[in-house]
């Protein structure tokens, strides 16, 4: 235990933005066919370093078939909560769940270039203590580590709905289920919260049979994937309101609340509208009476394409949907980044007015049809996927793999892992850094990124900006 709060914990987003910049990034590597163990790559992101853009250390796991996807810290700025905080924790461990195996790895990164496995939680313990499977999103809360899941019990994960469980943030013992009253919630994906306001928001993807072996076209066209966001009384652990975004808005994924807890709004990305193939962003907000509302504020059109240029799944549509598969919000709550994995675009929106976003910048790279190369001339396989923003908002990193079986459906053939970075202008605009290009070992794909000292999809802040 520290004798003082970890210097990477910050009371407000403003203080986090002024902190020292990241020099290292942590990136997940997954073996799509399970022939190799998955791993964690530590990447040098210091432009003055001789190893800039290189993997300087890696941790390879002892098991195969985990399929790493999302991961997070044991502790972050939420530890400064005045009510139930653990202010003397360290941001020391990364919690990495295997979405396919339900196994969880705890990685000690106190010395990043000597990062090592601290503990392994086997799937049987997850099943026995929670009744859930397929752990997905990790968030460090004031009193523990919250883990969302995509599956319930049983072999195919459909024996009961998925949900959230809580782990002890020091011993990593699984404590149990979060929910006391889930209401109508029967699918899961992402979640996040406003700690001082005592509410949480969660979203929906689909149940394991709907994603593990690839997208189920019949389920998509009959609108059977998730399309509802749920609002929870955080401490009461009960769902207090659910908003259906419309059955045609299939796969409501990433939840991104405003970082300043004085603001009571946020964003949710929707992969596809089955009536027109658009991707979309909804803004949700809280009214004075405590109720919530949501409104579609951004639509992104599909791109017409010849059937011969499309994978089998899309040939009948004659177009490439944007496939909005990740979003991220800068710490100053000004810019929202939207990854269009299908069309090969990263969009930057000025959301100073969250009800009237304005396109401020765009980068084209990869894509099902366009296949736009990186400025260095290299081919960027797949499209922009998991996006992470530096605390100061000046650098935007992203990788290219969505989920192994979905990669193979939309982008047949092995395309290789990649991680790139774009520089963001102070008033908007994106430019890819020609010198930053991360090469990964053969046979791996890359997914989520975490930045040394925290980033824009990690930390929850307990105090408002001044």
Backbone torsions as a table, in degrees:
resi	resn	phi	psi	omega
1	UNK	NA	136.6	174.9
2	UNK	-69.1	158.2	173.4
3	UNK	-93.4	-5.9	177.3
4	UNK	-149.2	160.4	-178.5
5	UNK	-59.1	145.0	175.6
6	UNK	-55.4	130.3	-178.8
7	UNK	-64.6	-12.0	176.5
8	UNK	-88.4	-0.4	172.9
9	UNK	-88.0	135.0	-177.8
10	UNK	-132.6	137.0	-177.9
11	UNK	-66.9	-37.0	-175.7
12	UNK	-130.0	159.0	174.2
13	UNK	-59.8	-36.2	179.0
14	UNK	-58.6	-43.6	179.6
15	UNK	-66.2	-37.8	178.2
16	UNK	-64.2	-37.9	-179.9
17	UNK	-64.6	-29.7	-177.6
18	UNK	-88.7	-2.6	-177.6
19	UNK	-72.4	164.1	177.3
20	UNK	-55.2	145.0	-176.6
21	UNK	-74.8	158.9	-179.6
22	UNK	-68.8	144.2	173.7
23	UNK	-116.0	-14.7	179.8
24	UNK	-134.5	150.0	172.4
25	UNK	-125.1	148.2	177.4
26	UNK	-112.3	122.9	-174.2
27	UNK	-128.5	135.0	179.5
28	UNK	-79.6	141.0	174.6
29	UNK	-119.6	132.1	179.9
30	UNK	-126.3	144.2	176.2
31	UNK	-94.1	107.9	-171.9
32	UNK	-63.3	-29.3	-179.7
33	UNK	-101.0	3.0	178.0
34	UNK	72.1	13.3	-178.4
35	UNK	-78.6	-18.5	177.3
36	UNK	-127.7	155.9	172.3
37	UNK	-67.2	149.9	174.5
38	UNK	-73.4	169.8	-176.5
39	UNK	-154.9	172.4	175.4
40	UNK	-117.4	124.5	178.7
41	UNK	-103.2	132.6	173.7
42	UNK	-101.0	119.7	-171.4
43	UNK	-111.6	134.9	176.3
44	UNK	-78.5	117.9	179.6
45	UNK	-116.7	20.8	177.8
46	UNK	-91.1	110.0	-174.0
47	UNK	-64.1	-17.0	178.6
48	UNK	-90.2	-0.5	-178.2
49	UNK	-87.3	149.9	177.7
50	UNK	-70.3	-19.5	-179.0
51	UNK	-107.7	26.5	179.3
52	UNK	-55.1	127.9	179.0
53	UNK	77.9	12.3	-179.4
54	UNK	-111.1	153.1	170.9
55	UNK	-78.3	119.7	-176.0
56	UNK	-103.2	-10.0	175.8
57	UNK	-166.1	152.9	175.5
58	UNK	-145.5	152.9	175.7
59	UNK	-119.6	115.4	-179.9
60	UNK	-101.1	131.3	-174.1
61	UNK	-78.0	161.7	-178.0
62	UNK	-85.1	-6.6	-176.9
63	UNK	-117.2	160.3	175.0
64	UNK	-110.3	157.5	172.8
65	UNK	82.7	18.3	-179.1
66	UNK	-75.8	-38.7	-170.6
67	UNK	55.4	84.4	175.3
68	UNK	-68.6	143.6	-173.5
69	UNK	-140.0	-77.1	176.5
70	UNK	-113.9	159.1	178.1
71	UNK	-158.7	171.3	-177.0
72	UNK	-164.9	-178.1	-174.2
73	UNK	-89.6	157.8	172.7
74	UNK	-73.0	-28.6	-177.1
75	UNK	-153.7	149.9	-179.9
76	UNK	-152.1	-160.6	-175.3
77	UNK	-62.6	-18.9	176.9
78	UNK	-62.8	-18.0	179.7
79	UNK	-65.7	-13.7	179.5
80	UNK	-86.8	7.7	179.3
81	UNK	-53.7	132.3	-179.1
82	UNK	-74.2	-10.6	-176.1
83	UNK	-98.7	-53.8	-175.2
84	UNK	-131.8	30.0	-174.2
85	UNK	-74.1	162.6	172.1
86	UNK	-125.1	69.5	-167.9
87	UNK	-62.7	-15.3	-175.2
88	UNK	-104.6	18.3	170.1
89	UNK	-72.8	167.1	172.0
90	UNK	-112.5	145.6	167.0
91	UNK	-79.9	85.0	-169.9
92	UNK	-121.2	-29.8	-172.1
93	UNK	-116.9	142.7	171.0
94	UNK	-104.6	131.3	178.7
95	UNK	-101.2	116.7	-174.3
96	UNK	-119.8	107.5	177.0
97	UNK	-89.4	147.0	170.7
98	UNK	-90.6	114.3	-174.6
99	UNK	-68.3	-24.7	-178.6
100	UNK	-94.5	-33.6	-176.4
101	UNK	-93.4	-22.3	-172.2
102	UNK	67.6	17.2	174.7
103	UNK	-90.0	145.7	-178.2
104	UNK	-124.0	130.7	178.4
105	UNK	-108.4	137.2	173.6
106	UNK	-108.4	117.4	-175.4
107	UNK	-110.5	125.6	177.8
108	UNK	-84.3	114.7	-179.6
109	UNK	-117.8	26.9	177.3
110	UNK	-56.3	-41.2	170.3
111	UNK	-111.4	94.0	-170.5
112	UNK	-54.6	-35.3	-178.0
113	UNK	-82.2	0.5	172.6
114	UNK	-126.5	24.9	-177.7
115	UNK	-52.8	142.6	-175.4
116	UNK	-152.2	162.9	177.7
117	UNK	-71.7	127.6	178.2
118	UNK	-97.5	-38.9	-176.5
119	UNK	-160.0	149.7	173.6
120	UNK	-124.1	128.0	176.4
121	UNK	-103.8	115.7	-175.9
122	UNK	-76.0	153.9	-176.2
123	UNK	-58.9	-32.6	-179.1
124	UNK	-60.0	-34.5	178.0
125	UNK	-69.8	-40.3	176.9
126	UNK	-60.0	-48.7	-178.7
127	UNK	-61.1	-46.5	-173.1
128	UNK	-67.6	-37.2	-173.3
129	UNK	-92.5	-14.0	-176.6
130	UNK	-127.9	-29.2	-171.9
131	UNK	77.3	6.2	-179.2
132	UNK	-107.5	167.1	176.7
133	UNK	-148.6	173.2	179.1
134	UNK	58.2	59.4	178.5
135	UNK	-60.0	143.1	-169.5
136	UNK	-130.0	-79.2	-174.3
137	UNK	-94.6	138.3	178.1
138	UNK	-112.6	127.0	171.2
139	UNK	-130.8	132.8	177.3
140	UNK	-85.9	115.4	178.0
141	UNK	-100.6	174.1	-177.3
142	UNK	-61.4	-31.9	-173.5
143	UNK	-114.6	4.1	-179.6
144	UNK	170.1	-177.2	178.3
145	UNK	-100.8	124.7	179.7
146	UNK	-97.6	135.1	-178.1
147	UNK	-128.5	119.2	174.5
148	UNK	-86.2	154.9	-179.7
149	UNK	-128.4	158.5	180.0
150	UNK	-108.7	-5.6	-178.6
151	UNK	-133.6	152.8	171.6
152	UNK	-91.9	-147.7	-178.9
153	UNK	-85.5	179.8	178.5
154	UNK	82.6	165.6	-175.0
155	UNK	-59.8	-41.1	-178.4
156	UNK	-97.1	7.6	174.7
157	UNK	73.0	21.1	-178.6
158	UNK	-113.7	10.2	177.1
159	UNK	-86.6	85.1	-174.9
160	UNK	92.3	157.3	-177.4
161	UNK	-74.7	154.9	172.2
162	UNK	-75.9	168.2	-179.7
163	UNK	-165.3	-148.0	-177.4
164	UNK	-122.3	140.8	169.9
165	UNK	-126.0	164.4	-175.0
166	UNK	-118.6	138.6	176.3
167	UNK	-114.1	148.5	171.6
168	UNK	-65.5	133.0	-172.9
169	UNK	-82.1	-1.2	177.8
170	UNK	-114.7	-42.9	-179.6
171	UNK	-94.9	-19.8	-176.9
172	UNK	65.8	23.8	170.5
173	UNK	-72.4	138.8	176.1
174	UNK	-76.7	122.9	-176.8
175	UNK	-88.7	-40.7	178.8
176	UNK	147.9	-174.8	-178.5
177	UNK	-65.4	148.2	176.3
178	UNK	-82.0	-43.4	-166.1
179	UNK	-71.5	132.5	167.4
180	UNK	-100.9	-33.6	177.8
181	UNK	-148.5	108.2	-174.8
182	UNK	-92.5	-5.7	-178.3
183	UNK	61.4	-130.8	-177.0
184	UNK	-90.4	-0.6	-175.8
185	UNK	-61.8	120.0	179.6
186	UNK	-133.4	2.2	172.9
187	UNK	-134.7	167.7	-177.7
188	UNK	-148.6	159.9	169.5
189	UNK	-155.1	-88.8	-175.0
190	UNK	-105.6	166.6	173.0
191	UNK	-158.7	153.4	172.1
192	UNK	-162.1	179.1	-168.1
193	UNK	-149.3	171.6	165.3
194	UNK	-119.6	104.3	-171.4
195	UNK	-63.6	-51.2	-179.1
196	UNK	-64.1	-28.2	-179.5
197	UNK	-87.7	-5.9	172.7
198	UNK	62.4	43.5	171.7
199	UNK	-139.6	157.0	179.5
200	UNK	-128.6	151.6	177.1
201	UNK	-124.9	135.0	177.6
202	UNK	-129.0	162.9	-176.0
203	UNK	-133.5	-175.8	-172.2
204	UNK	-136.9	138.9	170.8
205	UNK	-111.3	-83.4	179.3
206	UNK	-171.0	174.6	177.8
207	UNK	-85.6	159.4	-174.3
208	UNK	-48.3	-42.6	178.4
209	UNK	-63.8	-14.8	-179.5
210	UNK	-91.1	-9.0	-179.4
211	UNK	-134.6	-25.4	-170.4
212	UNK	-65.4	-35.4	-179.3
213	UNK	-104.6	19.4	-178.0
214	UNK	108.2	168.4	179.1
215	UNK	-65.4	138.5	177.5
216	UNK	-96.2	103.5	-173.0
217	UNK	-57.5	-39.8	-178.8
218	UNK	-63.2	-38.7	178.9
219	UNK	-68.7	-38.1	179.6
220	UNK	-65.4	-48.5	-176.2
221	UNK	-70.6	-20.0	175.2
222	UNK	-100.9	14.3	172.0
223	UNK	58.4	46.8	-177.9
224	UNK	-100.8	0.5	173.4
225	UNK	-83.7	174.4	-175.9
226	UNK	-67.3	142.6	178.7
227	UNK	-149.5	24.4	-177.5
228	UNK	-128.9	141.6	171.4
229	UNK	-111.6	146.0	-172.8
230	UNK	-120.8	140.2	179.8
231	UNK	-113.7	133.5	-171.2
232	UNK	-123.5	144.2	165.0
233	UNK	-77.7	109.7	-167.2
234	UNK	-60.4	-52.7	-178.7
235	UNK	-73.9	-33.1	177.7
236	UNK	-74.5	-16.6	175.6
237	UNK	60.0	40.7	179.2
238	UNK	-137.5	145.1	177.5
239	UNK	-75.8	125.5	-176.7
240	UNK	-108.1	-16.0	178.1
241	UNK	-164.8	142.6	174.7
242	UNK	-126.2	136.3	179.3
243	UNK	-118.9	116.8	175.6
244	UNK	-80.5	118.8	-178.9
245	UNK	-77.4	-4.1	-176.3
246	UNK	111.7	130.0	-174.0
247	UNK	-58.8	-26.9	179.2
248	UNK	-73.1	-16.4	178.8
249	UNK	-88.5	83.7	-170.7
250	UNK	-85.2	130.7	177.5
251	UNK	72.8	79.1	173.5
252	UNK	-82.5	108.8	-168.5
253	UNK	-105.1	-96.8	-167.6
254	UNK	-70.5	135.6	175.7
255	UNK	-105.7	125.2	-178.8
256	UNK	-133.2	92.0	176.2
257	UNK	-74.2	157.7	172.4
258	UNK	-56.3	140.9	-178.1
259	UNK	-73.7	-35.7	177.3
260	UNK	-72.5	114.5	-174.3
261	UNK	-68.2	-8.3	174.5
262	UNK	-72.2	-20.2	-179.9
263	UNK	-93.4	132.9	-176.1
264	UNK	-114.7	63.6	176.4
265	UNK	-151.8	171.3	177.7
266	UNK	-172.0	-170.6	-173.1
267	UNK	-131.9	152.7	173.9
268	UNK	-136.2	131.8	178.0
269	UNK	-93.9	138.3	178.6
270	UNK	-115.2	128.2	-173.4
271	UNK	-62.7	-50.4	-173.7
272	UNK	-156.2	141.7	171.1
273	UNK	-95.1	116.8	-174.3
274	UNK	-72.3	-7.7	177.0
275	UNK	-85.9	-22.2	-175.0
276	UNK	-148.7	4.2	179.3
277	UNK	68.2	10.3	177.2
278	UNK	-70.5	151.8	163.6
279	UNK	-95.3	158.7	-177.2
280	UNK	-152.4	160.7	175.1
281	UNK	-125.2	131.8	174.5
282	UNK	-106.4	139.7	167.6
283	UNK	-98.3	130.4	173.7
284	UNK	-114.2	151.9	-178.3
285	UNK	-151.7	163.6	-179.6
286	UNK	-108.1	131.5	177.7
287	UNK	-81.9	168.8	-179.7
288	UNK	-62.8	-28.0	-179.7
289	UNK	-84.4	4.2	177.9
290	UNK	92.8	-9.2	178.2
291	UNK	-79.8	164.3	-177.8
292	UNK	-118.8	152.6	173.9
293	UNK	-136.7	163.9	178.0
294	UNK	-144.7	145.5	-178.9
295	UNK	-144.5	138.6	176.2
296	UNK	-73.0	124.0	-174.6
297	UNK	-120.1	-14.7	178.8
298	UNK	-136.3	133.5	169.4
299	UNK	-126.1	142.8	-179.9
300	UNK	-126.1	120.5	-173.0
301	UNK	-76.8	152.6	172.4
302	UNK	-72.4	165.8	178.2
303	UNK	-109.6	125.3	177.0
304	UNK	-58.4	145.7	-179.0
305	UNK	-155.8	153.1	175.4
306	UNK	-72.9	142.5	-179.0
307	UNK	-57.1	-34.1	-178.6
308	UNK	-64.5	-21.8	-178.4
309	UNK	-93.9	0.5	-173.5
310	UNK	-108.5	150.8	172.5
311	UNK	-67.5	161.7	-175.7
312	UNK	-52.6	-38.0	-176.7
313	UNK	-60.2	-28.0	-173.7
314	UNK	-111.2	-4.3	-173.7
315	UNK	-55.0	-38.7	-177.0
316	UNK	-71.5	-11.2	-176.9
317	UNK	-95.3	-23.4	-179.5
318	UNK	64.4	27.8	-179.0
319	UNK	-161.2	159.3	175.0
320	UNK	-105.7	117.6	174.8
321	UNK	-73.0	150.1	178.6
322	UNK	-59.1	-36.8	-175.8
323	UNK	56.7	75.7	179.1
324	UNK	-74.3	101.0	-172.7
325	UNK	-110.1	-6.5	172.8
326	UNK	-158.8	149.2	172.9
327	UNK	-139.0	156.2	177.0
328	UNK	-151.2	146.9	-174.6
329	UNK	-117.6	129.4	179.2
330	UNK	-64.3	155.2	-173.5
331	UNK	-63.6	-24.2	177.2
332	UNK	-85.5	6.4	178.7
333	UNK	61.5	23.4	-176.3
334	UNK	-98.1	-41.5	-174.3
335	UNK	-117.9	130.4	175.3
336	UNK	-107.4	126.7	179.2
337	UNK	-102.9	133.4	-174.0
338	UNK	-125.5	116.9	-179.7
339	UNK	-87.1	117.6	177.7
340	UNK	-102.7	88.7	-170.4
341	UNK	-67.2	-31.1	-177.7
342	UNK	-77.1	-44.3	-176.4
343	UNK	-88.1	-9.7	178.2
344	UNK	76.0	49.5	-179.0
345	UNK	-138.2	145.6	168.0
346	UNK	-115.0	117.3	-179.3
347	UNK	-99.1	145.2	175.1
348	UNK	-121.8	121.4	-179.4
349	UNK	-114.8	136.3	170.1
350	UNK	-80.6	114.4	-177.8
351	UNK	-114.6	32.1	175.4
352	UNK	-53.8	-38.8	167.9
353	UNK	-103.6	102.2	-173.2
354	UNK	-63.8	-14.8	178.6
355	UNK	-92.5	-10.1	-178.7
356	UNK	-137.5	66.2	179.6
357	UNK	-62.1	149.0	177.8
358	UNK	-128.2	131.8	177.5
359	UNK	-64.4	122.6	-175.7
360	UNK	-112.7	-20.4	-179.3
361	UNK	-167.1	161.5	-179.4
362	UNK	-158.4	140.4	174.9
363	UNK	-125.7	136.0	175.2
364	UNK	-106.0	129.3	177.6
365	UNK	-161.5	130.9	-176.6
366	UNK	71.8	-149.4	-180.0
367	UNK	110.0	148.5	-176.9
368	UNK	-61.3	-42.7	-177.7
369	UNK	-105.8	-44.8	-174.5
370	UNK	-68.0	-41.4	179.2
371	UNK	52.7	42.2	-178.0
372	UNK	-63.9	130.2	-179.1
373	UNK	-80.9	159.6	174.6
374	UNK	-69.5	154.4	177.9
375	UNK	-56.1	-21.0	178.0
376	UNK	-82.3	0.9	177.3
377	UNK	92.2	-4.4	-178.4
378	UNK	-85.5	152.0	-179.2
379	UNK	-82.0	126.7	177.7
380	UNK	-97.2	101.3	-178.4
381	UNK	-67.2	151.9	-179.3
382	UNK	64.4	-140.5	-179.4
383	UNK	-145.7	175.4	177.9
384	UNK	-59.2	129.5	-176.8
385	UNK	-126.7	-103.4	-176.2
386	UNK	-69.8	124.2	-175.3
387	UNK	-115.6	139.2	176.8
388	UNK	-137.0	139.1	-174.4
389	UNK	-112.4	138.4	174.9
390	UNK	-64.5	156.5	-177.2
391	UNK	-61.0	-35.4	-179.8
392	UNK	-82.0	-2.9	175.5
393	UNK	78.7	7.4	-173.6
394	UNK	-92.9	-16.9	-177.2
395	UNK	-130.8	136.5	-179.0
396	UNK	-124.7	117.6	-178.0
397	UNK	-104.0	147.1	170.9
398	UNK	-154.9	160.0	177.9
399	UNK	-116.8	-169.4	-168.4
400	UNK	-130.1	-5.4	-177.4
401	UNK	-99.9	137.2	178.5
402	UNK	-91.9	-65.9	-179.9
403	UNK	-161.9	135.8	-165.1
404	UNK	-49.2	-50.5	-175.8
405	UNK	-71.9	-29.3	177.5
406	UNK	-75.5	-36.8	173.1
407	UNK	-52.7	-47.2	-174.3
408	UNK	-68.2	-29.2	178.9
409	UNK	-75.3	-44.7	-175.6
410	UNK	-87.2	-27.0	-179.3
411	UNK	-132.3	73.4	-176.6
412	UNK	-56.9	143.8	-178.6
413	UNK	89.5	150.9	-178.2
414	UNK	-72.2	127.6	-176.0
415	UNK	-110.8	-10.9	177.5
416	UNK	85.5	149.6	179.3
417	UNK	-82.6	150.3	176.1
418	UNK	-154.8	151.1	173.8
419	UNK	-139.2	129.0	-177.0
420	UNK	-128.8	173.8	179.1
421	UNK	-143.7	139.3	174.8
422	UNK	-118.3	143.4	174.8
423	UNK	-87.7	133.3	-178.2
424	UNK	-102.7	132.6	177.1
425	UNK	-72.5	153.0	-177.7
426	UNK	-60.9	-34.1	180.0
427	UNK	-109.6	15.4	179.6
428	UNK	118.4	166.8	-178.9
429	UNK	101.8	142.3	-177.6
430	UNK	-130.4	136.2	176.6
431	UNK	-137.1	122.9	179.0
432	UNK	-64.9	136.7	176.8
433	UNK	-79.4	114.2	-175.4
434	UNK	-65.3	-26.4	-175.1
435	UNK	-87.8	-14.2	-176.4
436	UNK	-99.4	111.0	178.3
437	UNK	-153.4	115.5	-175.7
438	UNK	-96.1	123.4	174.6
439	UNK	-92.0	132.3	178.9
440	UNK	-108.5	158.0	179.3
441	UNK	-57.9	149.6	-179.3
442	UNK	-59.3	137.8	177.9
443	UNK	91.9	-1.9	179.3
444	UNK	-108.9	154.7	167.4
445	UNK	-118.8	163.7	-175.2
446	UNK	-119.5	143.6	-178.9
447	UNK	-129.9	-116.7	-168.5
448	UNK	-72.3	154.0	-178.2
449	UNK	-120.8	139.2	167.7
450	UNK	-123.3	146.7	-178.6
451	UNK	-108.3	143.1	176.7
452	UNK	-52.5	127.1	177.8
453	UNK	84.2	3.3	178.6
454	UNK	105.5	163.6	-176.7
455	UNK	-153.6	-166.4	-170.6
456	UNK	-87.5	-3.9	174.6
457	UNK	-121.1	19.8	-177.9
458	UNK	-111.1	-58.3	-164.8
459	UNK	-87.9	144.9	173.0
460	UNK	-114.6	134.0	-173.3
461	UNK	-106.8	141.2	-171.8
462	UNK	-98.8	-10.4	-175.3
463	UNK	-131.3	142.9	-179.6
464	UNK	-74.6	153.9	173.0
465	UNK	-61.9	153.5	177.4
466	UNK	-91.5	NA	NA
